[in-house]
Amino acid sequence: MTRFKLVHAVWRRQRMEVLAGVAPVSLVLARTGNTVVGLTDVRGYPDGFVFLLRVRWGYVADPFEEVPWPFPGWGSPDPLDGDLFPDELLRFGVQFADGRKVTNMGMYPFVPEELPPDQPVLVEGGGEGSEGGRLGRGAMWDLWLAVQPLPPPGPLAFVCAWPARSIPETRVEIDAGLVLDVAAAAVPFFPEARS
């Protein structure tokens, strides 16, 4: 029987201890006629990095259309209703140059206890949004996501797919050196406390 443990988000502690390095990243990961998935605001910490996943969609044909929260977890369709990952949910993942990867389709915040220490973990860090579906204005969501540990040098891929919004699997890569540079630029608030 597999045992699970609660993921400890190292970056949550580091936000209190470290002024993050910041990279000016603005990526469009996917776009259809009325839906956009983007990624901005990469922040580096000694043990991982954080970014803002931005989801927008424009006017809806039916002003009474329900606009579900598109991320697994709070407010999303109940997986106990049958489909473990319904089409209404945005699939998202990160892949390192050495092939290691992590997606939001796992069981976060619980991971297997035997997970290797260098296996990437994707942690949701809060967000905000608004639903204008009843007024026909579409919707917007911004969700902070964190990945730990830091990636190795080479290409760093962000991958997404969203069947309900007609977004096939798409992949956008950046140089992981950008993330490593901003992580190296992070400054402890109280350096003497870390010794």
Backbone as CSV, one residue per row, in Angstrom:
resi,resn,N_x,N_y,N_z,CA_x,CA_y,CA_z,C_x,C_y,C_z
1,MET,0.843,-1.174,0.000,0.000,0.000,0.000,0.897,1.249,0.000
2,THR,0.608,2.165,-0.894,1.383,3.403,-0.968,0.950,4.351,0.134
3,ARG,1.921,4.908,0.827,1.641,5.899,1.868,1.935,7.272,1.290
4,PHE,1.157,8.265,1.713,1.298,9.615,1.197,1.685,10.581,2.306
5,LYS,2.386,11.628,1.924,2.751,12.676,2.883,2.336,14.023,2.308
6,LEU,2.129,14.967,3.185,1.773,16.327,2.789,3.015,17.036,2.280
7,VAL,2.909,17.675,1.113,4.044,18.409,0.549,4.338,19.620,1.410
8,HIS,5.605,19.796,1.756,6.034,21.007,2.457,6.576,21.966,1.414
9,ALA,5.964,23.105,1.271,6.386,24.078,0.268,7.531,24.913,0.815
10,VAL,8.741,24.583,0.388,9.925,25.289,0.854,9.818,26.781,0.559
11,TRP,9.268,27.126,-0.609,9.220,28.540,-1.000,8.342,29.364,-0.073
12,ARG,7.352,28.757,0.586,6.509,29.532,1.515,7.335,30.063,2.676
13,ARG,8.235,29.223,3.194,9.133,29.664,4.256,10.113,30.687,3.700
14,GLN,10.617,30.439,2.490,11.618,31.332,1.918,11.057,32.728,1.631
15,ARG,9.762,32.847,1.361,9.171,34.181,1.159,9.376,35.055,2.373
16,MET,9.387,34.443,3.553,9.576,35.193,4.793,11.041,35.502,5.045
17,GLU,11.937,34.706,4.457,13.359,34.834,4.745,14.174,35.475,3.637
18,VAL,13.647,35.490,2.400,14.455,35.872,1.243,13.698,36.841,0.343
19,LEU,14.400,37.872,-0.112,13.884,38.752,-1.154,14.208,38.078,-2.476
20,ALA,13.177,37.614,-3.181,13.369,36.825,-4.396,14.009,37.647,-5.505
21,GLY,14.775,36.965,-6.359,15.198,37.560,-7.615,14.018,37.489,-8.579
22,VAL,13.884,38.448,-9.479,12.721,38.511,-10.359,13.159,38.567,-11.821
23,ALA,12.527,37.768,-12.660,12.812,37.754,-14.099,11.613,38.298,-14.866
24,PRO,11.848,39.186,-15.815,10.758,39.753,-16.612,10.314,38.784,-17.709
25,VAL,9.486,37.822,-17.334,9.014,36.810,-18.270,7.543,37.059,-18.589
26,SER,7.208,37.028,-19.875,5.818,37.106,-20.326,5.655,36.117,-21.468
27,LEU,5.042,34.981,-21.176,4.868,33.931,-22.174,3.390,33.674,-22.434
28,VAL,3.020,33.538,-23.679,1.702,33.025,-24.031,1.897,31.538,-24.274
29,LEU,1.282,30.723,-23.435,1.421,29.276,-23.561,0.427,28.712,-24.559
30,ALA,-0.767,29.282,-24.609,-1.789,28.801,-25.533,-2.800,29.911,-25.777
31,ARG,-3.352,29.914,-26.997,-4.368,30.917,-27.336,-5.347,30.313,-28.341
32,THR,-6.628,30.523,-28.079,-7.669,30.194,-29.056,-8.412,31.493,-29.335
33,GLY,-9.533,31.401,-30.032,-10.302,32.600,-30.356,-10.784,33.363,-29.143
34,ASN,-10.999,32.655,-28.015,-11.494,33.358,-26.831,-10.837,32.927,-25.514
35,THR,-9.732,32.205,-25.587,-9.067,31.755,-24.362,-7.559,31.959,-24.491
36,VAL,-6.938,32.455,-23.421,-5.483,32.627,-23.391,-4.958,32.073,-22.068
37,VAL,-3.851,31.324,-22.150,-3.135,30.859,-20.967,-1.738,31.457,-21.067
38,GLY,-1.353,32.240,-20.052,-0.051,32.887,-20.052,0.702,32.650,-18.758
39,LEU,1.967,33.025,-18.769,2.825,32.845,-17.605,3.706,34.080,-17.474
40,THR,3.741,34.673,-16.270,4.535,35.873,-16.028,5.191,35.809,-14.649
41,ASP,5.957,36.838,-14.333,6.445,37.103,-12.970,7.219,35.948,-12.341
42,VAL,8.266,35.487,-13.000,9.089,34.414,-12.442,9.946,34.984,-11.308
43,ARG,9.892,34.326,-10.171,10.666,34.732,-8.994,11.514,33.554,-8.538
44,GLY,12.791,33.820,-8.303,13.703,32.758,-7.914,14.057,32.798,-6.443
45,TYR,14.107,31.629,-5.831,14.508,31.432,-4.442,15.636,30.406,-4.414
46,PRO,16.357,30.286,-3.313,17.459,29.319,-3.268,17.044,27.876,-3.550
47,ASP,15.813,27.506,-3.224,15.395,26.113,-3.379,14.248,25.899,-4.356
48,GLY,13.932,26.880,-5.187,12.849,26.706,-6.141,12.484,28.018,-6.797
49,PHE,11.414,27.998,-7.603,10.973,29.215,-8.261,9.455,29.275,-8.302
50,VAL,8.955,30.479,-8.473,7.524,30.762,-8.436,7.172,31.548,-9.694
51,PHE,5.958,31.384,-10.178,5.490,32.160,-11.333,3.987,32.314,-11.243
52,LEU,3.470,33.230,-12.036,2.040,33.508,-12.062,1.458,32.923,-13.350
53,LEU,0.542,31.977,-13.205,-0.171,31.406,-14.347,-1.429,32.238,-14.543
54,ARG,-1.578,32.820,-15.734,-2.695,33.734,-16.009,-3.629,33.110,-17.039
55,VAL,-4.904,33.044,-16.702,-5.914,32.466,-17.584,-6.976,33.524,-17.849
56,ARG,-7.279,33.728,-19.138,-8.320,34.691,-19.533,-9.188,34.057,-20.601
57,TRP,-10.482,34.355,-20.536,-11.286,34.095,-21.711,-12.286,35.196,-21.897
58,GLY,-12.594,35.414,-23.170,-13.422,36.552,-23.546,-14.898,36.278,-23.387
59,TYR,-15.662,37.015,-24.142,-17.112,36.955,-24.036,-17.630,35.542,-24.269
60,VAL,-18.646,35.183,-23.510,-19.271,33.871,-23.667,-20.574,34.037,-24.424
61,ALA,-20.922,33.009,-25.201,-22.134,33.082,-26.014,-23.392,33.097,-25.140
62,ASP,-23.370,32.338,-24.074,-24.516,32.244,-23.182,-24.214,33.037,-21.907
63,PRO,-24.921,34.163,-21.670,-24.618,34.969,-20.490,-24.890,34.259,-19.173
64,PHE,-25.562,33.099,-19.206,-25.831,32.351,-17.983,-24.905,31.146,-17.832
65,GLU,-23.907,31.059,-18.710,-22.957,29.959,-18.651,-22.161,30.025,-17.347
66,GLU,-22.091,28.907,-16.650,-21.255,28.824,-15.456,-19.802,28.753,-15.905
67,VAL,-18.952,29.498,-15.258,-17.521,29.494,-15.578,-16.808,28.839,-14.393
68,PRO,-16.469,27.533,-14.510,-15.872,26.842,-13.363,-14.432,27.265,-13.126
69,TRP,-14.007,27.146,-11.882,-12.598,27.335,-11.521,-11.809,26.301,-12.311
70,PRO,-10.822,26.714,-13.125,-10.192,25.770,-14.049,-9.030,24.959,-13.493
71,PHE,-8.735,25.076,-12.205,-7.590,24.390,-11.626,-8.066,23.291,-10.684
72,PRO,-7.337,22.191,-10.585,-7.735,21.134,-9.650,-7.789,21.663,-8.225
73,GLY,-8.751,21.168,-7.465,-8.848,21.580,-6.067,-10.096,22.393,-5.812
74,TRP,-9.962,23.415,-4.981,-11.101,24.205,-4.534,-11.889,24.776,-5.696
75,GLY,-13.205,24.546,-5.711,-14.087,25.136,-6.698,-14.121,24.421,-8.030
76,SER,-13.294,23.408,-8.232,-13.297,22.700,-9.505,-14.291,21.549,-9.433
77,PRO,-14.612,20.954,-10.599,-15.548,19.821,-10.567,-15.065,18.731,-9.614
78,ASP,-16.002,18.082,-8.958,-15.691,17.073,-7.953,-15.236,15.785,-8.628
79,PRO,-13.980,15.345,-8.387,-13.517,14.118,-9.020,-14.295,12.892,-8.573
80,LEU,-15.018,12.987,-7.448,-15.819,11.859,-6.997,-17.064,11.677,-7.845
81,ASP,-17.340,12.640,-8.723,-18.476,12.513,-9.629,-18.168,11.590,-10.804
82,GLY,-16.977,11.006,-10.839,-16.660,10.040,-11.879,-15.333,10.288,-12.561
83,ASP,-15.202,11.392,-13.261,-13.993,11.667,-14.024,-12.935,12.231,-13.085
84,LEU,-11.781,11.562,-12.992,-10.738,12.028,-12.083,-10.148,13.360,-12.508
85,PHE,-10.185,13.655,-13.807,-9.665,14.929,-14.287,-10.523,15.374,-15.459
86,PRO,-11.694,15.993,-15.173,-12.628,16.358,-16.232,-12.043,17.375,-17.211
87,ASP,-12.612,17.410,-18.406,-12.126,18.294,-19.469,-12.162,19.767,-19.084
88,GLU,-12.991,20.153,-18.115,-13.099,21.548,-17.704,-11.846,22.050,-16.992
89,LEU,-10.984,21.124,-16.561,-9.787,21.518,-15.824,-8.600,21.694,-16.760
90,LEU,-7.842,22.742,-16.508,-6.620,23.037,-17.250,-5.526,22.078,-16.796
91,ARG,-4.922,21.390,-17.733,-3.776,20.534,-17.428,-2.522,21.375,-17.597
92,PHE,-1.612,21.302,-16.620,-0.412,22.127,-16.661,0.757,21.361,-16.076
93,GLY,1.936,21.536,-16.677,3.114,20.863,-16.157,4.392,21.591,-16.503
94,VAL,5.456,21.180,-15.848,6.789,21.738,-16.042,7.732,20.565,-16.264
95,GLN,8.627,20.685,-17.269,9.611,19.640,-17.522,11.009,20.230,-17.533
96,PHE,11.914,19.596,-16.787,13.306,20.008,-16.718,14.081,19.437,-17.908
97,ALA,15.251,19.986,-18.156,16.094,19.550,-19.269,16.503,18.085,-19.150
98,ASP,16.600,17.562,-17.932,17.009,16.162,-17.742,15.842,15.189,-17.805
99,GLY,14.650,15.686,-18.168,13.486,14.826,-18.331,12.566,14.757,-17.125
100,ARG,13.024,15.190,-15.962,12.131,15.187,-14.800,10.985,16.152,-15.056
101,LYS,9.798,15.777,-14.592,8.634,16.642,-14.815,7.647,16.507,-13.675
102,VAL,6.742,17.486,-13.626,5.683,17.491,-12.633,4.468,18.152,-13.269
103,THR,3.267,17.680,-12.907,2.040,18.270,-13.441,1.047,18.525,-12.319
104,ASN,0.005,19.277,-12.650,-1.061,19.522,-11.678,-2.066,18.374,-11.641
105,MET,-1.813,17.318,-12.372,-2.727,16.182,-12.398,-2.386,15.151,-11.326
106,GLY,-1.383,15.466,-10.503,-1.013,14.570,-9.412,-1.957,14.745,-8.242
107,MET,-1.530,14.301,-7.091,-2.393,14.333,-5.920,-2.003,15.442,-4.953
108,TYR,-1.346,16.521,-5.449,-0.984,17.608,-4.549,-2.211,18.013,-3.749
109,PRO,-2.089,18.263,-2.456,-0.855,18.444,-1.694,-0.264,17.160,-1.122
110,PHE,-0.731,15.991,-1.581,-0.188,14.741,-1.076,0.633,14.059,-2.157
111,VAL,1.809,13.590,-1.790,2.682,12.872,-2.721,3.130,11.578,-2.043
112,PRO,3.516,10.572,-2.840,3.987,9.330,-2.220,5.197,9.578,-1.323
113,GLU,5.234,8.893,-0.176,6.343,9.056,0.765,7.681,8.694,0.134
114,GLU,7.674,7.743,-0.815,8.931,7.297,-1.409,9.372,8.179,-2.582
115,LEU,8.758,9.341,-2.751,9.134,10.259,-3.819,10.610,10.634,-3.672
116,PRO,11.403,10.498,-4.758,12.825,10.860,-4.660,12.987,12.330,-4.281
117,PRO,14.034,12.674,-3.523,14.198,14.051,-3.065,14.420,15.051,-4.195
118,ASP,14.889,14.587,-5.360,15.110,15.508,-6.470,13.935,15.543,-7.452
119,GLN,12.849,14.834,-7.123,11.657,14.859,-7.980,10.986,16.216,-7.854
120,PRO,10.732,16.914,-8.971,10.060,18.216,-8.874,8.665,18.090,-8.268
121,VAL,8.305,19.098,-7.509,6.973,19.183,-6.906,6.372,20.518,-7.319
122,LEU,5.107,20.503,-7.711,4.369,21.703,-8.103,3.413,22.048,-6.976
123,VAL,3.510,23.271,-6.472,2.726,23.686,-5.314,1.897,24.912,-5.674
124,GLU,0.604,24.859,-5.395,-0.259,26.024,-5.600,-0.058,26.991,-4.451
125,GLY,0.090,28.276,-4.785,0.359,29.267,-3.758,-0.678,30.357,-3.653
126,GLY,-1.908,30.085,-4.051,-2.958,31.088,-3.954,-3.144,31.846,-5.248
127,GLY,-4.214,32.577,-5.314,-4.504,33.333,-6.530,-5.765,34.146,-6.379
128,GLU,-6.189,34.696,-7.505,-7.413,35.494,-7.516,-8.047,35.401,-8.884
129,GLY,-9.297,35.780,-8.957,-9.985,35.747,-10.232,-11.340,36.384,-10.144
130,SER,-11.973,36.464,-11.299,-13.338,36.977,-11.345,-14.063,36.288,-12.467
131,GLU,-15.337,36.108,-12.255,-16.187,35.453,-13.231,-17.203,36.452,-13.728
132,GLY,-17.124,36.774,-14.998,-18.101,37.688,-15.579,-19.071,36.981,-16.484
133,GLY,-19.130,35.626,-16.381,-19.960,34.838,-17.287,-21.415,35.252,-17.319
134,ARG,-21.989,35.580,-16.172,-23.399,35.950,-16.149,-23.642,37.262,-16.886
135,LEU,-22.621,38.081,-16.994,-22.756,39.354,-17.709,-22.188,39.263,-19.118
136,GLY,-21.720,38.065,-19.504,-21.182,37.880,-20.837,-19.777,38.426,-21.017
137,ARG,-19.091,38.770,-19.926,-17.778,39.398,-20.044,-16.616,38.426,-19.942
138,GLY,-16.850,37.148,-19.823,-15.749,36.208,-19.727,-15.253,36.052,-18.305
139,ALA,-13.984,35.661,-18.181,-13.432,35.389,-16.858,-11.928,35.581,-16.878
140,MET,-11.359,35.758,-15.691,-9.911,35.852,-15.532,-9.513,35.203,-14.220
141,TRP,-8.366,34.499,-14.248,-7.795,33.931,-13.043,-6.292,34.086,-13.087
142,ASP,-5.699,34.376,-11.944,-4.255,34.410,-11.770,-3.933,33.470,-10.618
143,LEU,-3.036,32.534,-10.856,-2.700,31.533,-9.843,-1.186,31.459,-9.693
144,TRP,-0.700,31.662,-8.459,0.729,31.501,-8.180,1.029,30.020,-8.075
145,LEU,2.064,29.581,-8.794,2.523,28.204,-8.712,4.011,28.208,-8.396
146,ALA,4.441,27.243,-7.606,5.849,27.126,-7.245,6.351,25.742,-7.626
147,VAL,7.590,25.697,-8.072,8.247,24.434,-8.404,9.498,24.333,-7.550
148,GLN,9.682,23.194,-6.934,10.906,22.931,-6.204,11.348,21.529,-6.576
149,PRO,12.633,21.273,-6.724,13.790,22.150,-6.563,14.005,23.010,-7.812
150,LEU,15.131,23.719,-7.838,15.511,24.488,-9.021,15.827,23.537,-10.172
151,PRO,15.589,23.978,-11.415,15.882,23.119,-12.571,17.377,23.073,-12.867
152,PRO,17.827,22.033,-13.568,19.212,22.020,-14.038,19.334,22.948,-15.259
153,PRO,20.553,23.291,-15.661,20.722,24.106,-16.877,20.124,23.406,-18.101
154,GLY,19.721,24.218,-19.072,19.136,23.681,-20.302,17.734,24.205,-20.482
155,PRO,16.989,23.604,-21.415,15.620,24.077,-21.644,14.690,23.730,-20.475
156,LEU,13.829,24.675,-20.150,12.805,24.491,-19.119,11.472,24.660,-19.823
157,ALA,10.663,23.600,-19.839,9.420,23.602,-20.608,8.199,23.785,-19.716
158,PHE,7.266,24.601,-20.196,5.947,24.760,-19.590,4.949,24.185,-20.587
159,VAL,4.119,23.256,-20.133,3.223,22.520,-21.020,1.797,22.666,-20.490
160,CYS,0.849,22.893,-21.399,-0.551,22.945,-20.964,-1.461,22.351,-22.028
161,ALA,-2.647,21.949,-21.597,-3.723,21.474,-22.465,-5.018,21.724,-21.723
162,TRP,-6.079,22.013,-22.481,-7.378,22.286,-21.853,-8.470,21.831,-22.812
163,PRO,-8.862,20.564,-22.736,-9.826,20.023,-23.697,-11.126,20.812,-23.809
164,ALA,-11.699,21.246,-22.692,-12.981,21.956,-22.736,-12.874,23.303,-23.442
165,ARG,-11.665,23.876,-23.532,-11.462,25.169,-24.193,-10.782,24.997,-25.542
166,SER,-10.772,23.754,-26.068,-10.185,23.436,-27.379,-8.709,23.795,-27.475
167,ILE,-7.985,23.624,-26.375,-6.540,23.856,-26.367,-5.852,22.492,-26.339
168,PRO,-5.180,22.119,-27.458,-4.414,20.877,-27.456,-3.148,21.055,-26.626
169,GLU,-2.420,19.988,-26.409,-1.183,20.112,-25.653,-0.217,21.053,-26.367
170,THR,0.241,22.056,-25.648,1.206,23.015,-26.185,2.401,23.077,-25.245
171,ARG,3.539,23.437,-25.806,4.790,23.444,-25.039,5.567,24.703,-25.403
172,VAL,5.996,25.438,-24.369,6.825,26.629,-24.562,8.052,26.462,-23.675
173,GLU,9.228,26.717,-24.240,10.462,26.546,-23.486,11.171,27.875,-23.277
174,ILE,11.835,27.973,-22.133,12.757,29.072,-21.871,14.088,28.443,-21.458
175,ASP,15.114,29.237,-21.386,16.400,28.762,-20.896,16.345,28.751,-19.368
176,ALA,16.591,27.604,-18.756,16.557,27.511,-17.295,17.576,28.441,-16.646
177,GLY,18.568,28.878,-17.405,19.547,29.822,-16.875,18.895,31.081,-16.351
178,LEU,17.788,31.491,-16.955,17.049,32.664,-16.485,16.566,32.452,-15.055
179,VAL,16.003,31.283,-14.789,15.515,30.959,-13.442,16.682,30.821,-12.471
180,LEU,17.749,30.164,-12.912,18.910,29.978,-12.039,19.564,31.310,-11.694
181,ASP,19.598,32.238,-12.659,20.173,33.562,-12.391,19.372,34.331,-11.348
182,VAL,18.033,34.315,-11.463,17.243,35.067,-10.477,17.256,34.385,-9.119
183,ALA,17.391,33.059,-9.099,17.518,32.365,-7.812,18.844,32.751,-7.146
184,ALA,19.896,32.874,-7.951,21.199,33.271,-7.406,21.184,34.722,-6.936
185,ALA,20.277,35.534,-7.508,20.178,36.945,-7.123,19.314,37.164,-5.889
186,ALA,18.647,36.112,-5.402,17.822,36.242,-4.197,18.701,36.651,-3.021
187,VAL,18.159,37.529,-2.169,18.932,38.089,-1.054,18.224,37.793,0.265
188,PRO,18.933,37.176,1.225,18.307,36.943,2.537,17.973,38.267,3.207
189,PHE,16.814,38.344,3.835,16.452,39.545,4.577,17.374,39.756,5.760
190,PHE,17.680,38.677,6.465,18.512,38.732,7.658,19.638,37.718,7.528
191,PRO,20.722,38.059,6.777,21.778,37.073,6.518,22.387,36.475,7.766
192,GLU,22.498,37.266,8.815,23.133,36.765,10.031,22.317,35.640,10.676
193,ALA,21.002,35.604,10.431,20.150,34.579,11.029,20.340,33.234,10.343
194,ARG,20.889,33.202,9.126,21.017,31.962,8.364,22.329,31.240,8.659
195,SER,23.223,31.847,9.403,24.524,31.204,9.636,24.466,30.172,10.731
